[in-house]
Amino acid sequence: MGILPTPEASSHMPETFKMEALSRAYVSAIAAQAGVNVYMPQIDLGIDMAFSKVRRRKEGRYTDTWSLTIPFQVKASTHWDLREDAIIYDLKVKNYNDLVDSDICVLILLCLPSTPDEWLYQDEECLRLHKCCYYWRPLDNAETTNTNRKRIFIPRSQMFTAETLTSLVDEMQSKVRL
């Protein structure tokens, strides 16, 4: 039997704050599984997290490739649609333009169920977040002229996993080195 929050135990924290915290926790868990270090900027200038791979130096110490961090925007939403093979999401124009302004920034979207009670489940065997994250990169660098939101289509095959994070970091770090 799982443990669900009771109304008396609930905080007055806005749902959007909870969603943001859950998305960061999800992404941090994936990064831990991938063996990738996570950086969070103090000031939000369009980048929520950055990642770098950990490597072993000759003398046996560990370091990371911090000079080659890869920036990500992390979002969480209950307002997304599933159509055929794509997640459809209306991204704020500011966030869209931040993404297209960078050659290497990636969006990670946590798609949550519409009911907050369904977001997280916990019992003695597991801690489970519903649904999952997907990643998206712009196809071109053209900013949108929309005034409010820009609709994006994220292929369902672009589920954010430890393997995809490792591949994305490797790919982006190779672009930065060029």
PyMOL commands that set and color helices and strands:
alter all, ss='L'
color gray80, all
select helices_A, chain A and resi 15-34+66-68+93-100+116-118+162-177
alter helices_A, ss='H'
color red, helices_A
select strands_A, chain A and resi 36-39+49-56+62-64+70-77+80-83+86-92+106-111+120-122+127-129+132-136+149-155
alter strands_A, ss='S'
color yellow, strands_A
deselect
rebuild
show_as cartoon
